[in-house]
Amino acid sequence: MKLIMTPQRQREYAPASFSAQGEALTVTIGSASDMIDFGQAGHGTFEEFASTTLPWMPVLRAIKTDAGLTVWVLNDYGPEPTREDDESKDEFAARYAEWNRQRDEYEVQL
């Protein structure tokens, strides 16, 4: 399963994390989890996902083809980091680069 991480400025509550087993995507926000199982779904485009357990739904859409399953999700990122007093330049540069990467759309293979 391929996730397309779509940037979004962090919300006031916990960001989502994602894991997969086969064609089942598990979304976790804080202590709440929900699973979307695409295993029995035919090929096509899927939109308008909902959950009764999650505080918000980060899954935007999914496309299933012979080539596999691609799911677009919101990727929350926080405020621009500032350097801590006890942090080296290299440590801060690495942390800043990771934060900056979150501001662009990118792919993750699960």
C-alpha positions as CSV (number, residue, x, y, z in Angstrom):
1,M,0.0,0.0,0.0
2,K,1.3,3.4,-0.9
3,L,0.3,6.5,1.1
4,I,0.5,10.0,-0.4
5,M,1.1,12.3,2.6
6,T,-0.7,15.6,1.9
7,P,0.6,18.4,4.1
8,Q,-1.7,20.2,6.5
9,R,-0.9,22.6,9.3
10,Q,-1.3,20.7,12.6
11,R,-4.7,20.7,14.2
12,E,-5.4,21.4,17.9
13,Y,-5.6,17.7,18.7
14,A,-3.3,14.7,18.1
15,P,-2.1,14.0,14.6
16,A,-2.9,10.8,12.8
17,S,-0.5,7.8,12.4
18,F,-1.0,5.0,9.9
19,S,-0.2,1.3,9.6
20,A,-1.2,-1.4,7.2
21,Q,-1.7,-5.1,7.0
22,G,-2.3,-6.2,3.5
23,E,-5.0,-3.9,2.1
24,A,-6.3,-2.8,5.5
25,L,-5.3,0.6,6.6
26,T,-5.4,1.4,10.4
27,V,-5.6,5.0,11.4
28,T,-4.7,6.0,14.9
29,I,-5.4,9.4,16.5
30,G,-4.5,9.6,20.2
31,S,-5.9,6.5,21.8
32,A,-8.6,6.0,19.1
33,S,-8.1,3.7,16.1
34,D,-10.2,2.7,13.1
35,M,-9.5,0.4,10.2
36,I,-10.5,0.8,6.5
37,D,-10.3,-2.6,4.8
38,F,-10.0,-2.4,1.0
39,G,-9.4,-6.2,0.7
40,Q,-12.9,-7.0,-0.6
41,A,-13.3,-3.8,-2.7
42,G,-13.0,-4.0,-6.4
43,H,-10.9,-1.6,-8.5
44,G,-11.9,2.0,-8.4
45,T,-11.7,5.3,-6.7
46,F,-13.0,5.7,-3.1
47,E,-13.9,9.0,-1.4
48,E,-15.9,10.4,1.5
49,F,-14.5,8.3,4.4
50,A,-16.1,8.5,7.8
51,S,-15.4,7.2,11.3
52,T,-17.4,7.0,14.5
53,T,-14.3,6.4,16.6
54,L,-11.8,9.0,15.3
55,P,-12.0,12.7,16.2
56,W,-11.3,13.6,12.6
57,M,-10.9,11.6,9.4
58,P,-7.5,12.1,7.7
59,V,-8.2,9.7,4.7
60,L,-9.0,11.8,1.6
61,R,-9.3,9.2,-1.1
62,A,-8.0,5.9,-2.4
63,I,-7.5,4.3,-5.8
64,K,-7.3,0.6,-6.2
65,T,-5.9,-0.9,-9.5
66,D,-4.1,-3.9,-10.7
67,A,-0.9,-2.0,-9.8
68,G,-1.9,-1.8,-6.1
69,L,-3.6,0.5,-3.6
70,T,-2.8,4.2,-3.2
71,V,-4.3,6.2,-0.4
72,W,-4.2,10.0,0.0
73,V,-4.1,11.1,3.7
74,L,-3.6,14.4,5.6
75,N,-0.2,14.7,7.2
76,D,-0.3,17.2,10.1
77,Y,2.9,19.1,10.8
78,G,3.5,21.5,13.6
79,P,4.9,25.0,13.8
80,E,8.4,25.9,12.5
81,P,11.0,24.6,14.9
82,T,13.4,26.8,16.7
83,R,16.8,25.7,17.9
84,E,17.0,24.6,21.6
85,D,19.9,25.9,23.8
86,D,21.4,22.4,24.2
87,E,20.9,21.4,20.6
88,S,23.9,21.2,18.2
89,K,23.7,22.9,14.8
90,D,23.7,19.5,13.1
91,E,20.9,18.2,15.3
92,F,18.8,21.2,14.7
93,A,19.5,21.1,10.9
94,A,18.3,17.4,10.8
95,R,15.2,18.3,12.8
96,Y,14.4,21.3,10.7
97,A,14.9,19.3,7.5
98,E,12.5,16.7,8.7
99,W,9.9,19.4,9.6
100,N,10.4,21.0,6.2
101,R,9.9,17.7,4.4
102,Q,6.5,17.5,6.0
103,R,5.4,20.7,4.2
104,D,5.5,18.9,0.8
105,E,3.5,16.0,-0.5
106,Y,5.5,12.8,-0.4
107,E,5.0,9.0,-0.7
108,V,5.3,6.4,2.0
109,Q,5.2,2.6,1.3
110,L,3.4,0.7,4.1
